[in-house]
Amino acid sequence: MSGATSILIIARLTLSEAFRRRLLWVLVGLTGLIVVLTWWGFGRIAEASPVTGPVQVLGVSQVTVMLAFMFSFVLAMTAVFAGSPAIGADIESGLLLAILARPIRRSDVLLGRWLGLAVVLVGYALAAGYLELGAVVLATGYVPADPATGPVYLAGESLILLTLAIVISTRVAPVAGGAIAVVGYGLAWMAGVMGGVGEAFDNHLLRGVGVVSRLILPSDVLWRGSAGALSPTDTVLTAGGVDANLYRFSPFSGSAPSAAWLAWCLLWVVAMLALGIVLLRRREI
Amino acid sequence: MTVPRGEVFGFLGPNGAGKTTSVKLLLGLSRPSAGEARVLGAEVGDAAARRRIGYLPELFRYQSWMTAREVLALHCDLARIPRPDWQREIREALGLVGLAERADDLVGTFSKGMQQRLGLGVALLGRPELVVLDEPTSALDPVGRQDVRGIIGALRDRGATVFLNSHLLTEVERVCDRVAIVDRGRVVAQHRMSDLLRESGVRIRAAGLGGQDVEAANRHGLARLDGEWLEVDGIAEAAVPELVRELVARGRAIHAVVPSRQTLEERFLSLLGTGDASVGEDASPAVTKGLER
């Protein structure tokens, strides 16, 4: 059996499971509710203080980025809780025994599980992100600096965490693996904040902490990209009397990642999946 | 150890002997630390060979959120059975394992026995040349066990090899052509079932038996008197009519002559105790194994 066919079979199985176990429906339902509520909330903000001047724009932008942070958290948790049992739980339950006795490689199972969950997460991140941005624009008229790429970075961040969770799940039980991934996500975000402080105050040690943590787990690279994309343009910031360069270092703002960082994110995912395959190959089934 | 093609092969051993580990090694699910094995003429784990193998794991579990039909369709896909054949394959498997009426029910609603039936159906998809059944009746009621015996018989009739891993010795005794007994990771014996369970004695019920009768019987084997029964172990089959004639000539009224033999359980226990070893020798084996973990 060709590897691609096997991967697609497992990815399709994973997608079916997400549908049948109502993961997608829960996400879609709750997101619909959140979109309606935030549309209503942003509308009240606009009523109280029409978003015309730079200060109001700045205020709405910060609420928008906070909203994105909430989505980032929801996506991260969904990635972790969907990814953590993806391999280990199937081994422990015996589900994988019957599958791996077929002409299918362990790597196909891991990549298929990753692909299926990645489709769920990316689809959800893009759909929810653009819906939410649409609600903000409709309710307030606020258009962020780069609305098109904001949700794309969020989707990328969820893929980083999904990859981490799946790789851990090849060796660690689901609950423990999920806890490790959540702690990793939190630490990476916090280290990113410290790195931002280091950048703002030109502190080499703190800047180094940020760089090293992003090399180890680059989820914060993409979160900061998303936060930057959803922030106001430099023109608006400057008009509001804000130092745009300094503002980009705050925990709830950022700037588009460099091509090198984006390449690192891609390389990191590939390397981690390769590690996961090696770990799974060596695991007793 | 060699498993000849087209036979039902019982792989027996006490708990922890290495039966399931051996099965996993043969299917490429575990990695050997030493040794080598071939399955259907190919290296262990060979993808093309695995396409010709059906497997029911001891620890069986199938996607609880799928229906039985969907689980079978998934395995048709995994086994690369041509799509036009799926419907027929699934229908036949469901019929064979008695799940036709529950085909569209969720596996999560199945009892353990029904899940084991489903697992058997999964193992039978694609007319495999080798079917590996690891404790296939552990969750089944007597009716289910009888069904499995029928399925194993049908597999043998169509030339498939069945590798049956079980500790239910009465089941093995009924269906297997050959058995190997494994203990602490080593094969301690491998025999044809007919050789293993060769009749080993006779019991004769007669009125008025006494010491002279026991002496006469002792010339043919090891005799002892148990009430109205004269039990003779180790007597040759051809000597039984002669012994009966001698008893009749001595005026004994014979009511019954019953061949006696050791059960598989008795042989199993005695072999584990003595470590008797002999190895089969067939030209075209389904499985040859000499792996260690």
Boltz contact constraints between the chains, C-beta under 6 A:
constraints:
  - contact:
      token1: [A, 1]
      token2: [B, 80]
      max_distance: 6.0
  - contact:
      token1: [A, 9]
      token2: [B, 77]
      max_distance: 6.0
  - contact:
      token1: [A, 20]
      token2: [B, 65]
      max_distance: 6.0
  - contact:
      token1: [A, 21]
      token2: [B, 65]
      max_distance: 6.0
  - contact:
      token1: [A, 93]
      token2: [B, 61]
      max_distance: 6.0
  - contact:
      token1: [A, 94]
      token2: [B, 57]
      max_distance: 6.0
  - contact:
      token1: [A, 94]
      token2: [B, 59]
      max_distance: 6.0
  - contact:
      token1: [A, 94]
      token2: [B, 61]
      max_distance: 6.0
  - contact:
      token1: [A, 95]
      token2: [B, 61]
      max_distance: 6.0
  - contact:
      token1: [A, 97]
      token2: [B, 57]
      max_distance: 6.0
  - contact:
      token1: [A, 98]
      token2: [B, 57]
      max_distance: 6.0
  - contact:
      token1: [A, 100]
      token2: [B, 29]
      max_distance: 6.0
  - contact:
      token1: [A, 101]
      token2: [B, 27]
      max_distance: 6.0
  - contact:
      token1: [A, 101]
      token2: [B, 55]
      max_distance: 6.0
  - contact:
      token1: [A, 102]
      token2: [B, 78]
      max_distance: 6.0
  - contact:
      token1: [A, 102]
      token2: [B, 79]
      max_distance: 6.0
  - contact:
      token1: [A, 103]
      token2: [B, 47]
      max_distance: 6.0
  - contact:
      token1: [A, 103]
      token2: [B, 50]
      max_distance: 6.0
  - contact:
      token1: [A, 103]
      token2: [B, 51]
      max_distance: 6.0
  - contact:
      token1: [A, 104]
      token2: [B, 78]
      max_distance: 6.0
  - contact:
      token1: [A, 284]
      token2: [B, 30]
      max_distance: 6.0
  - contact:
      token1: [A, 285]
      token2: [B, 29]
      max_distance: 6.0
